[in-house]
Amino acid sequence: MQPADAPAAAADDSFDPHAPDPRARKRRWPLYAGLAAFGLLVLAGFWPRAIAVEIAEVERGALRVTVDEEGQARVRNRYVVSSPVGGQLRRIELRPGAVVRAGETVLAELETAGTDLLDASALAQAEARVGAAEGGLAAAEARRAAAEASRRLAEAELGRQRSLAERRLIAAQELETAEMRAITAAQEERAAGFAAQVASFELEQARAALRRGLPGAGGEAAREGADAGPGPRVVVRSPVDGVVLRVFQESARLVLGGTELLEVGDPRDLEVRVEVLSRDGVAARPGAPVLLERWGGEGVLNARVRLVEPAAFTKVSALGVEEQRVNLLADFVDPAERWAGLGDAYRVEARIVVWEEAEVLKAPAGALFQRGGRWMVFLVEGGRARLREVEVGRGNGVETQVMNGLQAGERVIVYPGDRVTDGTRVSPLR
């Protein structure tokens, strides 16, 4: 006999073809997981990636704006010695670099046989040259006296400014200006003295030429600049102390009166000449610092602008563009021992400071760009680029003064490129 519930149990054990197989479900779950992972990979592939960018901080510090040009060191006061009369020039034995002494060193000798006597017209011209030389000497002496007075005034003013600076009653810039005026006045006095010495030499040359042109004056000796030795001979002596810079006529030859023979000057008295664009010459004020780099020695030499010449000239650049340029003259500030290796016409690279501040807010120039006539930057905030308008001031090509729109410590994108837009995800370039 079977229990009463046996039919029910038999019914439960019957096969149902439509019932889900739990073992099949277990076999399919890796497939579902693979499809989900594949979908995530596809989504990650199309998800916008962060763009690697160069990032820099906005900071406070010194900013200097310069005009960079090539220049030349040159002897400030030079003198071209010319033949006072016509005649046969003897061979000049002096070479560039030879030391000469004013009124002592013989620079050249001329044989003047048959060329001494002057006709009425030439005699009148010789007398006129003597008169002009006398007037030139008087003017040079007056300029020297004026330069001496200016130097004394500048030194007195410098003494007063130093006294005030010690008590901190004036700014350091005013003291520097007074020092520059004193240096400039001393250089002007030196140049005026050189000019007076040269004018005296020219007067003696003119008188010697006149004396030799008079009848019966062939053997009369002239003094100082041009002397007559035994017979019809003219000896030309150095007008200044210094060295021979160039020899124009080395071999013996027949020369006319006024022919350039040599150039002499003092190589310790150097200045720097820099050709700058006329618009840069307007920005460069007398007294502005000049940094001289790559001059052949160690370190950077310091100089100051003495003069920006009032007349410009046209020069064609290497690209064939006509430019208006002007000569800028600067004096060395460092002791002569530092730049002793420099000589006449030596090349230097000059950086002329036209603006400088010790404490400004500045950003890399490569982070700034214009859009619609306004200056913009991309800031980095929360890993994304944010566009912001800024107001800029002066710049030197590397850094730019920021007047408004940024704060110190904020990070900006340098050279963002076209891929960076407002809201783009960015990451620092490693």
MIGU-810110 format. One record per residue (C-alpha): residue in three letters; residue number from 1; x, y, z. Coordinates in nm, 2 decimals, decimal comma. Layout:
N
SITE resn resi     c1     c2     c3
SITE  ALA  NUM      X      Y      Z
...
***
This chain:
430
SITE resn resi     c1     c2     c3
SITE  MET    1   0,00   0,00   0,00
SITE  GLN    2   0,14   0,35  -0,10
SITE  PRO    3   0,08   0,66   0,11
SITE  ALA    4  -0,20   0,89   0,02
SITE  ASP    5   0,03   1,17  -0,10
SITE  ALA    6   0,22   0,96  -0,35
SITE  PRO    7   0,04   1,09  -0,66
SITE  ALA    8   0,14   1,45  -0,56
SITE  ALA    9   0,50   1,35  -0,53
SITE  ALA   10   0,50   1,18  -0,86
SITE  ALA   11   0,35   1,49  -1,02
SITE  ASP   12   0,63   1,71  -0,89
SITE  ASP   13   0,90   1,48  -1,03
SITE  SER   14   0,76   1,51  -1,38
SITE  PHE   15   0,98   1,69  -1,66
SITE  ASP   16   0,88   2,04  -1,77
SITE  PRO   17   1,06   2,14  -2,10
SITE  HIS   18   0,97   2,51  -2,05
SITE  ALA   19   1,13   2,55  -1,71
SITE  PRO   20   1,47   2,75  -1,70
SITE  ASP   21   1,78   2,55  -1,65
SITE  PRO   22   1,98   2,69  -1,36
SITE  ARG   23   2,30   2,54  -1,49
SITE  ALA   24   2,26   2,72  -1,82
SITE  ARG   25   2,24   3,05  -1,64
SITE  LYS   26   2,56   2,98  -1,47
SITE  ARG   27   2,73   2,90  -1,80
SITE  ARG   28   2,61   3,24  -1,96
SITE  TRP   29   2,72   3,49  -1,69
SITE  PRO   30   3,09   3,51  -1,82
SITE  LEU   31   2,94   3,61  -2,16
SITE  TYR   32   2,74   3,89  -2,00
SITE  ALA   33   3,04   4,01  -1,81
SITE  GLY   34   3,25   4,02  -2,12
SITE  LEU   35   2,99   4,22  -2,31
SITE  ALA   36   2,97   4,47  -2,02
SITE  ALA   37   3,35   4,51  -2,01
SITE  PHE   38   3,36   4,56  -2,39
SITE  GLY   39   3,09   4,83  -2,36
SITE  LEU   40   3,29   5,00  -2,09
SITE  LEU   41   3,60   4,99  -2,30
SITE  VAL   42   3,42   5,14  -2,60
SITE  LEU   43   3,28   5,41  -2,38
SITE  ALA   44   3,62   5,49  -2,24
SITE  GLY   45   3,77   5,50  -2,59
SITE  PHE   46   3,52   5,77  -2,69
SITE  TRP   47   3,54   5,96  -2,37
SITE  PRO   48   3,74   6,29  -2,41
SITE  ARG   49   4,09   6,26  -2,27
SITE  ALA   50   4,27   6,53  -2,08
SITE  ILE   51   4,51   6,73  -2,30
SITE  ALA   52   4,87   6,75  -2,18
SITE  VAL   53   4,96   7,12  -2,16
SITE  GLU   54   5,25   7,33  -2,02
SITE  ILE   55   5,15   7,51  -1,70
SITE  ALA   56   5,31   7,81  -1,53
SITE  GLU   57   5,23   8,01  -1,23
SITE  VAL   58   5,15   8,38  -1,22
SITE  GLU   59   5,40   8,55  -0,98
SITE  ARG   60   5,53   8,87  -0,85
SITE  GLY   61   5,89   8,99  -0,92
SITE  ALA   62   6,12   9,21  -1,12
SITE  LEU   63   6,05   9,29  -1,48
SITE  ARG   64   6,29   9,45  -1,72
SITE  VAL   65   6,22   9,56  -2,08
SITE  THR   66   6,53   9,59  -2,30
SITE  VAL   67   6,62   9,68  -2,66
SITE  ASP   68   6,87   9,42  -2,78
SITE  GLU   69   7,11   9,51  -3,06
SITE  GLU   70   7,46   9,46  -3,17
SITE  GLY   71   7,71   9,74  -3,11
SITE  GLN   72   8,07   9,83  -3,14
SITE  ALA   73   8,33   9,96  -2,89
SITE  ARG   74   8,52  10,25  -3,04
SITE  VAL   75   8,78  10,50  -2,93
SITE  ARG   76   8,59  10,81  -2,83
SITE  ASN   77   8,85  11,08  -2,93
SITE  ARG   78   9,05  10,99  -3,24
SITE  TYR   79   9,25  11,21  -3,47
SITE  VAL   80   9,33  11,16  -3,84
SITE  VAL   81   9,68  11,30  -3,91
SITE  SER   82   9,70  11,45  -4,26
SITE  SER   83   9,98  11,59  -4,47
SITE  PRO   84  10,02  11,96  -4,40
SITE  VAL   85  10,17  12,02  -4,74
SITE  GLY   86  10,23  11,84  -5,07
SITE  GLY   87  10,55  11,65  -5,12
SITE  GLN   88  10,73  11,31  -5,13
SITE  LEU   89  10,62  11,10  -4,83
SITE  ARG   90  10,88  10,88  -4,68
SITE  ARG   91  10,79  10,53  -4,58
SITE  ILE   92  10,60  10,52  -4,25
SITE  GLU   93  10,76  10,27  -4,02
SITE  LEU   94  10,49  10,29  -3,74
SITE  ARG   95  10,24  10,00  -3,71
SITE  PRO   96   9,89   9,99  -3,55
SITE  GLY   97   9,94   9,96  -3,18
SITE  ALA   98  10,26  10,17  -3,16
SITE  VAL   99  10,26  10,41  -2,86
SITE  VAL  100  10,29  10,78  -2,95
SITE  ARG  101  10,35  11,09  -2,74
SITE  ALA  102  10,21  11,43  -2,82
SITE  GLY  103  10,48  11,66  -2,97
SITE  GLU  104  10,75  11,39  -2,95
SITE  THR  105  10,68  11,09  -3,17
SITE  VAL  106  10,75  11,14  -3,54
SITE  LEU  107  10,46  11,01  -3,74
SITE  ALA  108  10,57  11,10  -4,10
SITE  GLU  109  10,83  11,29  -4,30
SITE  LEU  110  10,78  11,47  -4,63
SITE  GLU  111  11,03  11,59  -4,89
SITE  THR  112  10,89  11,92  -5,02
SITE  ALA  113  11,15  12,02  -5,28
SITE  GLY  114  10,99  12,22  -5,56
SITE  THR  115  10,65  12,24  -5,38
SITE  ASP  116  10,72  12,50  -5,12
SITE  LEU  117  10,66  12,84  -5,29
SITE  LEU  118  10,29  12,94  -5,32
SITE  ASP  119  10,14  13,17  -5,58
SITE  ALA  120   9,92  13,46  -5,47
SITE  SER  121   9,60  13,25  -5,46
SITE  ALA  122   9,75  12,96  -5,27
SITE  LEU  123   9,92  13,20  -5,03
SITE  ALA  124   9,58  13,37  -4,96
SITE  GLN  125   9,43  13,02  -4,89
SITE  ALA  126   9,71  12,93  -4,66
SITE  GLU  127   9,66  13,25  -4,47
SITE  ALA  128   9,29  13,19  -4,45
SITE  ARG  129   9,36  12,84  -4,31
SITE  VAL  130   9,57  12,99  -4,04
SITE  GLY  131   9,30  13,23  -3,95
SITE  ALA  132   9,04  12,95  -3,94
SITE  ALA  133   9,27  12,74  -3,72
SITE  GLU  134   9,32  13,03  -3,48
SITE  GLY  135   8,94  13,07  -3,45
SITE  GLY  136   8,90  12,70  -3,41
SITE  LEU  137   9,15  12,70  -3,13
SITE  ALA  138   8,98  12,99  -2,95
SITE  ALA  139   8,64  12,81  -2,98
SITE  ALA  140   8,80  12,49  -2,85
SITE  GLU  141   8,95  12,66  -2,55
SITE  ALA  142   8,61  12,82  -2,47
SITE  ARG  143   8,44  12,48  -2,49
SITE  ARG  144   8,70  12,34  -2,26
SITE  ALA  145   8,64  12,61  -2,01
SITE  ALA  146   8,27  12,56  -2,02
SITE  ALA  147   8,31  12,18  -1,99
SITE  GLU  148   8,53  12,24  -1,68
SITE  ALA  149   8,27  12,46  -1,52
SITE  SER  150   8,00  12,20  -1,60
SITE  ARG  151   8,21  11,93  -1,44
SITE  ARG  152   8,26  12,13  -1,12
SITE  LEU  153   7,89  12,20  -1,10
SITE  ALA  154   7,80  11,84  -1,15
SITE  GLU  155   8,05  11,72  -0,89
SITE  ALA  156   7,92  11,98  -0,64
SITE  GLU  157   7,56  11,86  -0,71
SITE  LEU  158   7,67  11,50  -0,67
SITE  GLY  159   7,82  11,58  -0,33
SITE  ARG  160   7,49  11,74  -0,21
SITE  GLN  161   7,29  11,45  -0,34
SITE  ARG  162   7,51  11,20  -0,16
SITE  SER  163   7,47  11,39   0,16
SITE  LEU  164   7,09  11,38   0,12
SITE  ALA  165   7,10  11,01   0,03
SITE  GLU  166   7,29  10,93   0,35
SITE  ARG  167   7,01  11,08   0,54
SITE  ARG  168   6,75  10,90   0,32
SITE  LEU  169   6,59  11,23   0,21
SITE  ILE  170   6,60  11,14  -0,17
SITE  ALA  171   6,54  10,83  -0,37
SITE  ALA  172   6,82  10,61  -0,49
SITE  GLN  173   6,73  10,70  -0,85
SITE  GLU  174   6,80  11,07  -0,80
SITE  LEU  175   7,15  10,98  -0,67
SITE  GLU  176   7,21  10,76  -0,97
SITE  THR  177   7,11  11,05  -1,20
SITE  ALA  178   7,35  11,28  -1,02
SITE  GLU  179   7,63  11,03  -1,05
SITE  MET  180   7,56  10,99  -1,42
SITE  ARG  181   7,56  11,37  -1,47
SITE  ALA  182   7,90  11,39  -1,30
SITE  ILE  183   8,04  11,11  -1,52
SITE  THR  184   7,91  11,27  -1,83
SITE  ALA  185   8,05  11,61  -1,74
SITE  ALA  186   8,39  11,46  -1,67
SITE  GLN  187   8,38  11,29  -2,01
SITE  GLU  188   8,28  11,60  -2,18
SITE  GLU  189   8,56  11,80  -2,02
SITE  ARG  190   8,81  11,53  -2,14
SITE  ALA  191   8,67  11,55  -2,49
SITE  ALA  192   8,69  11,93  -2,49
SITE  GLY  193   9,05  11,91  -2,37
SITE  PHE  194   9,13  11,67  -2,65
SITE  ALA  195   8,96  11,90  -2,90
SITE  ALA  196   9,16  12,19  -2,78
SITE  GLN  197   9,49  12,00  -2,81
SITE  VAL  198   9,40  11,90  -3,16
SITE  ALA  199   9,30  12,25  -3,26
SITE  SER  200   9,64  12,37  -3,13
SITE  PHE  201   9,81  12,11  -3,35
SITE  GLU  202   9,61  12,21  -3,65
SITE  LEU  203   9,70  12,57  -3,60
SITE  GLU  204  10,07  12,49  -3,59
SITE  GLN  205  10,04  12,28  -3,91
SITE  ALA  206   9,86  12,57  -4,09
SITE  ARG  207  10,13  12,81  -3,98
SITE  ALA  208  10,41  12,57  -4,08
SITE  ALA  209  10,25  12,54  -4,43
SITE  LEU  210  10,23  12,91  -4,46
SITE  ARG  211  10,59  12,97  -4,35
SITE  ARG  212  10,72  12,72  -4,60
SITE  GLY  213  10,52  12,88  -4,88
SITE  LEU  214  10,68  13,22  -4,83
SITE  PRO  215  10,98  13,32  -5,03
SITE  GLY  216  11,31  13,25  -4,85
SITE  ALA  217  11,14  13,04  -4,58
SITE  GLY  218  11,25  12,70  -4,71
SITE  GLY  219  11,49  12,64  -4,43
SITE  GLU  220  11,28  12,80  -4,15
SITE  ALA  221  11,18  12,55  -3,88
SITE  ALA  222  10,82  12,51  -3,78
SITE  ARG  223  10,74  12,38  -3,44
SITE  GLU  224  10,51  12,14  -3,26
SITE  GLY  225  10,29  11,97  -3,52
SITE  ALA  226  10,50  12,01  -3,83
SITE  ASP  227  10,87  12,08  -3,83
SITE  ALA  228  11,12  12,16  -4,10
SITE  GLY  229  11,45  11,98  -4,07
SITE  PRO  230  11,77  12,05  -4,27
SITE  GLY  231  11,67  12,12  -4,63
SITE  PRO  232  11,32  12,11  -4,77
SITE  ARG  233  11,17  11,85  -4,53
SITE  VAL  234  10,86  11,85  -4,31
SITE  VAL  235  10,83  11,64  -4,00
SITE  VAL  236  10,48  11,56  -3,87
SITE  ARG  237  10,46  11,47  -3,50
SITE  SER  238  10,18  11,32  -3,30
SITE  PRO  239   9,92  11,57  -3,18
SITE  VAL  240   9,80  11,36  -2,89
SITE  ASP  241   9,91  11,08  -2,65
SITE  GLY  242   9,79  10,74  -2,74
SITE  VAL  243   9,85  10,46  -3,00
SITE  VAL  244   9,84  10,43  -3,37
SITE  LEU  245   9,50  10,29  -3,47
SITE  ARG  246   9,54  10,28  -3,85
SITE  VAL  247   9,80  10,36  -4,11
SITE  PHE  248   9,65  10,48  -4,43
SITE  GLN  249   9,97  10,56  -4,63
SITE  GLU  250  10,24  10,31  -4,55
SITE  SER  251  10,47  10,32  -4,86
SITE  ALA  252  10,67  10,61  -4,99
SITE  ARG  253  10,47  10,81  -5,25
SITE  LEU  254  10,39  11,16  -5,37
SITE  VAL  255  10,10  11,30  -5,17
SITE  LEU  256   9,90  11,62  -5,18
SITE  GLY  257   9,84  11,85  -4,89
SITE  GLY  258   9,55  11,72  -4,68
SITE  THR  259   9,62  11,35  -4,76
SITE  GLU  260   9,53  11,12  -4,47
SITE  LEU  261   9,84  10,95  -4,33
SITE  LEU  262   9,75  10,79  -3,99
SITE  GLU  263   9,48  10,77  -3,73
SITE  VAL  264   9,58  10,80  -3,36
SITE  GLY  265   9,38  10,78  -3,04
SITE  ASP  266   9,37  10,65  -2,68
SITE  PRO  267   9,24  10,29  -2,66
SITE  ARG  268   9,17  10,34  -2,29
SITE  ASP  269   8,91  10,60  -2,38
SITE  LEU  270   8,64  10,37  -2,52
SITE  GLU  271   8,27  10,42  -2,58
SITE  VAL  272   8,00  10,20  -2,72
SITE  ARG  273   7,80  10,28  -3,04
SITE  VAL  274   7,48  10,09  -3,10
SITE  GLU  275   7,25  10,13  -3,40
SITE  VAL  276   6,89  10,11  -3,29
SITE  LEU  277   6,55  10,17  -3,46
SITE  SER  278   6,45  10,53  -3,43
SITE  ARG  279   6,14  10,43  -3,22
SITE  ASP  280   6,37  10,25  -2,98
SITE  GLY  281   6,60  10,55  -2,97
SITE  VAL  282   6,30  10,76  -2,84
SITE  ALA  283   6,24  10,51  -2,56
SITE  ALA  284   6,61  10,50  -2,46
SITE  ARG  285   6,68  10,80  -2,23
SITE  PRO  286   7,02  10,94  -2,14
SITE  GLY  287   7,14  10,76  -1,82
SITE  ALA  288   6,96  10,44  -1,90
SITE  PRO  289   7,16  10,12  -1,81
SITE  VAL  290   7,32   9,92  -2,09
SITE  LEU  291   7,43   9,56  -2,04
SITE  LEU  292   7,71   9,44  -2,26
SITE  GLU  293   7,71   9,06  -2,32
SITE  ARG  294   7,92   8,82  -2,53
SITE  TRP  295   8,21   9,07  -2,57
SITE  GLY  296   8,48   8,81  -2,53
SITE  GLY  297   8,54   8,83  -2,16
SITE  GLU  298   8,38   8,70  -1,84
SITE  GLY  299   8,06   8,84  -1,71
SITE  VAL  300   7,84   9,13  -1,82
SITE  LEU  301   7,98   9,48  -1,86
SITE  ASN  302   7,78   9,78  -1,74
SITE  ALA  303   7,74  10,10  -1,93
SITE  ARG  304   7,50  10,40  -1,94
SITE  VAL  305   7,35  10,58  -2,23
SITE  ARG  306   7,52  10,92  -2,28
SITE  LEU  307   7,36  11,04  -2,60
SITE  VAL  308   7,10  10,94  -2,86
SITE  GLU  309   7,21  11,13  -3,17
SITE  PRO  310   6,94  11,37  -3,30
SITE  ALA  311   6,97  11,27  -3,66
SITE  ALA  312   6,86  10,93  -3,79
SITE  PHE  313   6,97  10,75  -4,11
SITE  THR  314   6,82  10,50  -4,35
SITE  LYS  315   6,96  10,15  -4,35
SITE  VAL  316   6,85   9,84  -4,55
SITE  SER  317   6,81   9,53  -4,33
SITE  ALA  318   6,92   9,18  -4,42
SITE  LEU  319   6,56   9,12  -4,54
SITE  GLY  320   6,57   9,41  -4,78
SITE  VAL  321   6,35   9,64  -4,57
SITE  GLU  322   6,44  10,00  -4,53
SITE  GLU  323   6,47  10,10  -4,16
SITE  GLN  324   6,52  10,43  -3,99
SITE  ARG  325   6,80  10,39  -3,74
SITE  VAL  326   6,99  10,62  -3,50
SITE  ASN  327   7,32  10,59  -3,32
SITE  LEU  328   7,31  10,55  -2,95
SITE  LEU  329   7,63  10,62  -2,75
SITE  ALA  330   7,70  10,47  -2,41
SITE  ASP  331   7,99  10,51  -2,16
SITE  PHE  332   8,14  10,23  -1,95
SITE  VAL  333   8,06  10,23  -1,58
SITE  ASP  334   8,28   9,94  -1,48
SITE  PRO  335   8,65  10,01  -1,41
SITE  ALA  336   8,88  10,00  -1,72
SITE  GLU  337   9,05   9,69  -1,59
SITE  ARG  338   8,73   9,48  -1,65
SITE  TRP  339   8,71   9,57  -2,02
SITE  ALA  340   9,09   9,61  -2,09
SITE  GLY  341   9,07   9,34  -2,37
SITE  LEU  342   8,83   9,55  -2,58
SITE  GLY  343   8,96   9,76  -2,87
SITE  ASP  344   8,85   9,99  -3,14
SITE  ALA  345   8,56   9,85  -3,35
SITE  TYR  346   8,52   9,54  -3,14
SITE  ARG  347   8,18   9,38  -3,14
SITE  VAL  348   7,95   9,36  -2,84
SITE  GLU  349   7,59   9,27  -2,78
SITE  ALA  350   7,40   9,55  -2,60
SITE  ARG  351   7,08   9,52  -2,40
SITE  ILE  352   6,95   9,88  -2,34
SITE  VAL  353   6,71   9,90  -2,05
SITE  VAL  354   6,41  10,12  -2,14
SITE  TRP  355   6,19  10,02  -1,85
SITE  GLU  356   6,23   9,84  -1,52
SITE  GLU  357   6,03   9,77  -1,21
SITE  ALA  358   6,13   9,57  -0,90
SITE  GLU  359   5,78   9,44  -0,81
SITE  VAL  360   5,51   9,36  -1,07
SITE  LEU  361   5,26   9,09  -1,13
SITE  LYS  362   5,38   8,90  -1,43
SITE  ALA  363   5,28   8,60  -1,65
SITE  PRO  364   5,46   8,41  -1,93
SITE  ALA  365   5,42   8,59  -2,26
SITE  GLY  366   5,33   8,26  -2,42
SITE  ALA  367   5,02   8,23  -2,21
SITE  LEU  368   4,86   8,55  -2,35
SITE  PHE  369   4,67   8,57  -2,67
SITE  GLN  370   4,42   8,80  -2,83
SITE  ARG  371   4,06   8,73  -2,92
SITE  GLY  372   3,84   9,00  -3,05
SITE  GLY  373   4,10   9,26  -2,97
SITE  ARG  374   4,11   9,16  -2,61
SITE  TRP  375   4,39   8,98  -2,42
SITE  MET  376   4,29   8,63  -2,29
SITE  VAL  377   4,45   8,35  -2,09
SITE  PHE  378   4,35   7,99  -2,00
SITE  LEU  379   4,36   7,92  -1,63
SITE  VAL  380   4,37   7,57  -1,48
SITE  GLU  381   4,09   7,52  -1,23
SITE  GLY  382   3,99   7,17  -1,11
SITE  GLY  383   4,17   7,00  -1,40
SITE  ARG  384   3,99   7,21  -1,66
SITE  ALA  385   4,08   7,51  -1,87
SITE  ARG  386   3,89   7,83  -1,80
SITE  LEU  387   3,90   8,13  -2,03
SITE  ARG  388   3,96   8,46  -1,87
SITE  GLU  389   4,01   8,82  -1,99
SITE  VAL  390   4,31   9,01  -1,86
SITE  GLU  391   4,46   9,36  -1,89
SITE  VAL  392   4,83   9,37  -1,97
SITE  GLY  393   5,11   9,63  -1,94
SITE  ARG  394   5,47   9,61  -2,06
SITE  GLY  395   5,65   9,30  -2,18
SITE  ASN  396   5,99   9,19  -2,29
SITE  GLY  397   5,89   8,89  -2,51
SITE  VAL  398   5,94   8,64  -2,23
SITE  GLU  399   5,73   8,78  -1,95
SITE  THR  400   5,44   9,03  -1,95
SITE  GLN  401   5,31   9,26  -1,68
SITE  VAL  402   4,95   9,18  -1,58
SITE  MET  403   4,75   9,49  -1,47
SITE  ASN  404   4,42   9,32  -1,40
SITE  GLY  405   4,25   8,98  -1,42
SITE  LEU  406   4,50   8,75  -1,25
SITE  GLN  407   4,64   8,69  -0,91
SITE  ALA  408   4,97   8,56  -0,79
SITE  GLY  409   4,98   8,19  -0,76
SITE  GLU  410   4,72   8,11  -1,02
SITE  ARG  411   4,82   7,86  -1,29
SITE  VAL  412   4,79   7,94  -1,66
SITE  ILE  413   4,84   7,74  -1,97
SITE  VAL  414   5,15   7,83  -2,18
SITE  TYR  415   5,10   7,81  -2,56
SITE  PRO  416   4,75   7,65  -2,53
SITE  GLY  417   4,70   7,57  -2,90
SITE  ASP  418   4,37   7,52  -3,09
SITE  ARG  419   4,27   7,20  -2,90
SITE  VAL  420   4,22   7,39  -2,57
SITE  THR  421   3,88   7,55  -2,53
SITE  ASP  422   3,69   7,68  -2,23
SITE  GLY  423   3,61   7,37  -2,01
SITE  THR  424   3,86   7,13  -2,18
SITE  ARG  425   4,01   6,87  -1,94
SITE  VAL  426   4,38   6,93  -1,92
SITE  SER  427   4,67   6,77  -1,74
SITE  PRO  428   5,03   6,90  -1,67
SITE  LEU  429   5,28   6,81  -1,94
SITE  ARG  430   5,54   6,58  -1,79
***
